[in-house]
Amino acid sequence: MKGGLTIMEVDASNLPDFNRLIKLQNQPSIVKFHAPWCGHCKTLNPKWSEMVAQLDRSKLRGLLASVSEKYKDDVECDSTIEGYPTIREFMGGNKKKDYNGGREADDLAKYVNGVLKNKGQQGGQRKKKRRKRKKTRKHKTKRRRRKKRRRKTRKKRYRGRGGFRERFYKMISTKYV
């Protein structure tokens, strides 16, 4: 399982394996909860199968599972759902969020690829973001330093020449006399 993608349809034979895999701490999981009698589930199931077929398994890491209503209460993760189908993201057995996007195969594949992407591929993007943040912080601090310097020089400028008020009164008094 280490470093790969596990895809499973949960039933009585593989339920203990599912419960073990869903609890792994450093592994993201996506679980589809469905019911055989639900019309929306009947529509989603072929699209789910199509999405699974088009996934590039070598670039993904984690667990992709489908749990029927029959086994919903036996799974050892947050399975309190309000309606079927529910697609839920887990990390270490804890619910992270529910999927609310499109129900087409391409939309599902995009979501699954984003969540289960191998960390080795995400590392470069994270470093770039950190570098970018550091640059903006440095830029802001330089800007603040410049502003402080300007304020200090302005204050000195006015103090050295007798102050603004004195210059103003001197100017008025010479013009209107």
C-alpha positions in Angstrom: 0.0 0.0 0.0 2.9 2.4 0.7 3.1 5.0 -2.1 0.2 3.7 -4.2 -3.5 3.9 -4.8 -5.9 1.4 -3.4 -9.3 1.2 -5.0 -12.0 -1.0 -3.3 -15.6 -1.7 -3.3 -16.3 -2.4 0.4 -18.1 -5.6 1.2 -18.0 -8.2 4.1 -14.8 -9.8 2.9 -12.7 -6.6 2.7 -14.3 -4.5 5.5 -11.4 -5.1 8.0 -8.9 -4.1 5.4 -10.9 -0.9 4.6 -11.1 0.0 8.3 -7.3 -0.5 8.7 -6.5 1.6 5.5 -8.9 4.4 6.3 -7.1 5.0 9.7 -3.6 5.5 8.3 -2.4 8.9 9.4 -0.4 10.1 6.4 -2.9 8.9 3.8 -5.8 10.8 2.2 -8.9 8.8 1.4 -12.0 9.4 -0.6 -15.1 7.4 0.1 -18.3 7.3 -1.8 -21.3 6.3 0.3 -24.2 5.0 -1.9 -27.5 3.1 -1.7 -28.7 0.6 -4.3 -32.3 2.0 -4.2 -31.2 5.7 -4.7 -31.8 7.1 -8.2 -29.0 9.6 -7.9 -26.6 6.8 -6.9 -27.7 4.8 -10.0 -26.8 7.8 -12.1 -23.5 8.3 -10.4 -22.2 4.7 -10.4 -21.4 4.4 -14.1 -19.7 7.8 -14.0 -17.7 6.7 -10.9 -16.6 3.6 -12.7 -15.6 5.6 -15.8 -13.6 8.0 -13.5 -11.8 5.1 -11.8 -10.9 3.7 -15.2 -9.3 7.0 -16.4 -7.2 7.6 -13.3 -3.4 7.4 -13.6 -2.7 5.2 -10.6 1.0 5.7 -10.6 0.7 9.4 -9.7 -1.8 8.9 -6.9 -1.5 7.8 -3.3 -4.2 6.9 -0.9 -7.5 5.1 -0.7 -10.5 5.4 -3.1 -13.4 3.4 -1.8 -17.1 2.9 -2.4 -19.3 1.9 0.6 -22.8 0.6 0.2 -25.6 1.5 2.6 -25.5 -2.0 3.9 -22.0 -1.6 5.3 -22.2 2.1 6.3 -22.6 1.3 10.0 -19.7 -1.1 10.1 -17.0 1.2 8.8 -14.8 2.9 11.4 -14.9 6.4 10.1 -17.5 9.2 10.2 -20.4 7.7 8.2 -23.2 10.0 9.4 -24.6 11.3 6.2 -27.7 13.2 5.3 -28.3 11.8 1.8 -27.1 9.5 -0.9 -24.7 9.6 -2.7 -22.1 11.3 -0.5 -18.5 11.6 -1.5 -16.3 12.4 1.5 -12.7 13.1 2.0 -10.9 11.6 5.0 -7.4 12.0 6.5 -6.4 9.5 9.1 -10.0 8.3 9.5 -11.2 11.8 10.4 -13.6 13.6 8.1 -12.0 16.5 6.3 -14.9 17.6 4.0 -17.6 16.5 1.7 -17.4 16.9 -2.1 -20.0 19.3 -3.6 -18.7 19.6 -7.1 -20.0 18.3 -10.4 -21.0 14.6 -10.8 -19.5 14.0 -14.2 -16.5 11.7 -14.7 -14.1 14.5 -15.6 -15.2 16.6 -12.5 -14.8 13.6 -10.2 -11.4 12.7 -11.7 -10.1 16.3 -11.3 -11.2 16.2 -7.6 -9.7 12.8 -6.9 -6.4 13.8 -8.7 -6.2 16.9 -6.5 -6.8 15.1 -3.2 -4.8 11.9 -3.9 -1.9 13.4 -5.7 1.5 12.0 -4.7 3.3 14.3 -2.3 6.5 14.1 -4.3 4.7 16.0 -7.1 3.2 18.6 -4.7 6.5 19.5 -3.0 7.8 21.7 -5.8 4.6 23.8 -5.9 4.6 24.3 -2.1 8.2 25.5 -2.2 7.4 28.0 -4.9 4.4 29.3 -2.9 6.6 29.7 0.2 9.3 31.5 -1.8 6.7 33.8 -3.2 5.3 34.6 0.3 8.8 35.3 1.6 9.4 37.7 -1.2 6.2 39.6 -0.5 7.0 39.8 3.2 10.5 41.2 2.4 9.0 43.7 0.0 6.5 44.9 2.6 9.1 45.3 5.3 11.4 47.3 3.0 8.5 49.5 2.1 7.7 50.1 5.8 11.4 51.0 6.5 11.4 53.5 3.7 8.2 55.1 5.1 9.8 55.4 8.5 12.9 57.0 7.1 10.8 59.5 5.1 8.9 60.5 8.3 12.1 61.0 10.2 13.7 63.1 7.5 10.5 65.3 7.2 10.5 65.9 10.9 14.1 66.9 10.9 13.6 69.1 7.9 10.9 71.1 9.6 12.6 71.3 13.0 15.9 72.5 11.5 14.4 75.5 9.8 12.4 76.7 12.7 9.4 74.5 12.2 6.5 74.7 9.9 4.3 76.9 12.0 7.0 79.5 12.4 7.7 79.6 8.7 4.0 79.9 7.9 3.5 82.9 10.3 6.7 84.5 8.9 5.4 84.1 5.4 2.0 85.6 6.2 3.4 88.4 8.2 5.7 89.5 5.3 3.0 89.3 2.6 0.2 91.2 4.4 2.1 93.9 6.1 
